[in-house]
Amino acid sequence: MTPRGSAATLAALPKIVIAHLAGPALADVRVTTEIETVIPDGAPDQVVRMVAEHSRTLKFSDHGFEQT
């Protein structure tokens, strides 16, 4: 997905996919999202702080940065 299109796609998931999966009796639906970004010189400290802060605010169960 592109950054611009990802918000619309994620917003549409409950209506176009999740509702159908949750329909069968006793269905246990879990939704996970993974965001992968490659920044050749690494993420600036300000970006790391802002992403971490927003991740906590949104109550993400897991968030962080990996170095490759």
KOLMIDO-723338 format. One line per 2 residues: number of its first residue (from 1); their letters; for each residue x, y, z negated of N, C-alpha, C. Coordinates in nm, 3 decimals, always signed. Atoms other than C-alpha are relative to their C-alpha. Layout:
N
NUM	a	X Y Z X Y Z X Y Z ~ ...
END
This chain:
68
1	mt	+0.083 -0.117 +0.000 +0.000 +0.000 +0.000 +0.088 +0.124 +0.000 ~ -0.069 -0.129 +0.006 +0.106 +0.356 +0.050 -0.043 +0.070 -0.128
3	pr	+0.041 -0.072 +0.121 +0.102 +0.591 -0.251 -0.137 +0.067 +0.015 ~ +0.128 -0.068 -0.021 -0.190 +0.783 -0.100 -0.116 -0.099 +0.004
5	gs	+0.107 +0.097 -0.014 -0.396 +0.476 -0.017 -0.020 -0.089 -0.121 ~ +0.009 +0.092 +0.113 -0.324 +0.286 -0.337 -0.110 +0.037 -0.098
7	aa	+0.104 -0.042 +0.096 -0.557 +0.493 -0.557 -0.138 -0.040 +0.050 ~ +0.131 +0.035 -0.055 -0.852 +0.440 -0.325 -0.019 -0.152 -0.001
9	tl	+0.009 +0.145 -0.002 -0.778 +0.070 -0.291 -0.023 -0.054 -0.141 ~ +0.018 +0.045 +0.138 -0.745 +0.020 -0.667 -0.137 +0.038 -0.054
11	aa	+0.132 -0.043 +0.045 -1.064 +0.218 -0.728 -0.110 -0.088 +0.059 ~ +0.102 +0.082 -0.066 -1.254 -0.005 -0.485 -0.001 -0.145 -0.049
13	lp	-0.010 +0.139 +0.043 -1.140 -0.334 -0.641 -0.120 -0.050 -0.080 ~ +0.113 +0.054 +0.077 -1.422 -0.365 -0.898 -0.122 -0.031 +0.088
15	ki	+0.120 +0.017 -0.082 -1.690 -0.329 -0.632 +0.017 -0.108 +0.106 ~ -0.013 +0.088 -0.117 -1.544 -0.527 -0.344 +0.062 -0.137 -0.030
17	vi	-0.064 +0.128 +0.029 -1.353 -0.807 -0.516 -0.037 -0.054 -0.138 ~ +0.014 +0.050 +0.137 -1.379 -0.833 -0.893 -0.144 -0.040 -0.031
19	ah	+0.140 +0.034 +0.027 -1.760 -0.832 -0.905 -0.035 -0.137 +0.054 ~ +0.028 +0.131 -0.059 -1.770 -1.136 -0.676 +0.070 -0.111 -0.078
21	la	-0.073 +0.102 +0.077 -1.507 -1.321 -0.879 -0.064 -0.022 -0.137 ~ +0.060 +0.010 +0.133 -1.685 -1.248 -1.206 -0.140 -0.059 +0.004
23	gp	+0.137 +0.049 -0.015 -2.019 -1.373 -1.069 -0.023 -0.141 -0.051 ~ +0.025 +0.137 +0.046 -1.979 -1.747 -1.134 -0.004 -0.009 -0.153
25	al	+0.014 +0.017 +0.145 -2.083 -1.860 -1.481 +0.134 -0.032 -0.064 ~ -0.120 +0.021 +0.082 -1.805 -1.849 -1.739 +0.130 +0.040 +0.069
27	ad	-0.122 -0.044 -0.067 -1.560 -1.682 -1.499 +0.080 +0.090 -0.093 ~ -0.091 -0.084 +0.079 -1.261 -1.531 -1.678 +0.091 +0.071 +0.100
29	vr	-0.074 -0.077 -0.100 -1.121 -1.257 -1.455 +0.102 +0.087 -0.069 ~ -0.108 -0.084 +0.052 -0.788 -1.094 -1.532 +0.062 +0.074 +0.119
31	vt	-0.056 -0.082 -0.106 -0.655 -0.807 -1.321 +0.135 +0.052 -0.046 ~ -0.133 -0.054 +0.030 -0.287 -0.722 -1.315 +0.047 +0.082 +0.120
33	te	-0.055 -0.085 -0.105 -0.104 -0.456 -1.119 +0.150 +0.012 -0.021 ~ -0.145 -0.018 +0.006 +0.265 -0.440 -1.041 +0.038 +0.108 +0.099
35	ie	-0.047 -0.108 -0.086 +0.431 -0.131 -0.901 +0.151 -0.016 +0.015 ~ -0.143 +0.015 -0.027 +0.770 -0.168 -0.736 +0.046 +0.119 +0.081
37	tv	-0.057 -0.115 -0.069 +0.977 +0.132 -0.632 +0.150 -0.018 +0.006 ~ -0.145 +0.004 -0.015 +1.331 +0.137 -0.497 +0.049 +0.143 +0.012
39	ip	-0.060 -0.133 -0.001 +1.523 +0.454 -0.578 +0.151 -0.023 +0.006 ~ -0.140 +0.037 -0.019 +1.876 +0.414 -0.436 +0.096 +0.051 -0.108
41	dg	-0.092 -0.054 +0.100 +2.047 +0.642 -0.691 -0.055 -0.012 -0.142 ~ +0.062 +0.015 +0.132 +1.820 +0.541 -0.981 -0.099 +0.112 -0.027
43	ap	+0.102 -0.099 +0.034 +1.527 +0.725 -1.132 +0.057 +0.106 -0.093 ~ -0.045 -0.106 +0.091 +1.601 +1.064 -1.288 -0.064 -0.018 -0.138
45	dq	+0.050 +0.015 +0.138 +1.557 +1.077 -1.667 -0.140 +0.057 -0.017 ~ +0.132 -0.061 +0.012 +1.256 +1.308 -1.634 -0.109 -0.092 +0.056
47	vv	+0.096 +0.092 -0.059 +1.080 +1.057 -1.409 -0.022 -0.119 -0.092 ~ +0.010 +0.113 +0.093 +1.154 +0.771 -1.649 -0.086 +0.039 -0.120
49	rm	+0.078 -0.046 +0.116 +1.014 +0.974 -1.942 -0.147 +0.017 +0.035 ~ +0.139 -0.025 -0.039 +0.699 +1.078 -1.754 -0.073 -0.131 +0.028
51	va	+0.063 +0.129 -0.030 +0.627 +0.726 -1.627 -0.025 -0.077 -0.130 ~ +0.017 +0.069 +0.128 +0.681 +0.582 -1.975 -0.115 +0.061 -0.080
53	eh	+0.106 -0.069 +0.074 +0.453 +0.844 -2.132 -0.138 -0.032 +0.058 ~ +0.129 +0.031 -0.065 +0.175 +0.788 -1.878 -0.037 -0.147 -0.019
55	sr	+0.026 +0.143 +0.019 +0.211 +0.410 -1.912 -0.056 -0.026 -0.139 ~ +0.052 +0.015 +0.137 +0.158 +0.435 -2.288 -0.141 +0.057 -0.010
57	tl	+0.132 -0.063 +0.003 -0.137 +0.671 -2.240 -0.105 -0.090 +0.065 ~ +0.091 +0.090 -0.071 -0.295 +0.426 -1.995 -0.008 -0.138 -0.064
59	kf	-0.002 +0.125 +0.075 -0.226 +0.143 -2.242 +0.044 -0.120 +0.085 ~ -0.057 +0.112 -0.075 -0.024 -0.066 -1.997 +0.063 -0.095 -0.100
61	sd	-0.057 +0.096 +0.093 +0.076 -0.387 -2.171 +0.150 -0.017 +0.018 ~ -0.143 +0.015 -0.027 +0.418 -0.386 -2.009 +0.040 +0.107 +0.101
63	hg	-0.050 -0.098 -0.094 +0.615 -0.111 -1.842 +0.148 +0.022 -0.026 ~ -0.143 -0.026 +0.014 +0.974 -0.025 -1.779 +0.067 +0.009 +0.135
65	fe	-0.080 -0.012 -0.122 +1.251 +0.013 -1.528 +0.105 -0.110 -0.001 ~ -0.105 +0.101 -0.016 +1.490 -0.246 -1.395 +0.108 +0.058 +0.090
67	qt	-0.109 -0.040 -0.087 +1.830 -0.184 -1.245 +0.041 -0.119 +0.084 ~ -0.043 +0.110 -0.087 +1.941 -0.387 -0.947 +0.139 +0.022 +0.049
END
